Amino acid sequence: MTIVVNGNNLTCADGLTIQRLLTELALSSAGTVVQRNDSIVQRTEYPTTVLVEGDSLELIQVVGGG
């Protein structure tokens, strides 16, 4: 299936969850905010949210500092 991640098409396996996608992209779920089709996904839902054909994701890395 094909999804859009930060404006780029990405081909991935059916049944992929947000958590698995973040793992495959080497991103920390604790430090990443996910917007799926214009809605923010709660971090607790990453492991159970299954992506579907045509989903559009924005992955936002949270960076701390001072």
C-alpha positions in Angstrom: 0.0 0.0 0.0 1.0 3.6 -0.4 0.8 6.3 2.3 2.1 9.9 2.3 4.6 10.7 5.1 5.7 14.4 5.4 4.6 15.0 1.8 6.5 12.0 0.3 4.9 8.8 -1.0 6.0 5.7 1.0 5.2 2.1 0.0 4.7 -0.1 3.0 3.2 -3.5 4.0 -0.5 -3.8 4.7 -1.4 -3.9 8.4 1.4 -1.5 9.4 0.8 0.3 12.7 2.0 3.8 13.5 4.3 2.3 16.1 5.9 -0.1 13.6 6.3 2.7 11.0 8.2 4.8 13.6 10.4 1.9 14.4 11.2 1.3 10.8 12.0 5.0 10.3 14.2 4.9 13.5 12.1 7.5 15.2 11.2 7.5 18.9 7.5 7.2 19.7 8.1 9.3 22.8 9.6 12.2 20.8 7.3 12.1 17.8 3.9 13.7 17.3 1.8 12.0 14.6 -0.9 13.8 12.6 -2.9 11.4 10.6 -5.4 12.8 8.0 -5.5 16.1 9.9 -6.0 14.6 13.3 -3.4 14.2 16.1 -3.1 10.5 17.1 -2.7 10.0 20.9 0.7 8.3 21.7 -1.1 5.5 23.5 -2.8 4.6 20.2 0.4 4.2 18.1 0.6 0.5 18.7 -3.0 -0.2 17.7 -3.6 2.4 14.9 -3.4 0.5 11.6 -2.5 2.6 8.6 -4.6 2.2 5.4 -4.0 3.0 1.7 -3.9 6.7 1.1 -3.3 7.8 4.7 -1.5 11.1 5.0 0.9 11.5 7.9 2.9 14.4 9.3 5.6 13.2 11.7 6.8 16.0 14.0 9.9 15.5 16.1 9.8 17.2 19.5 13.2 18.7 20.4 14.0 20.0 23.9 16.7 22.5 24.7 17.4 25.7 26.3 
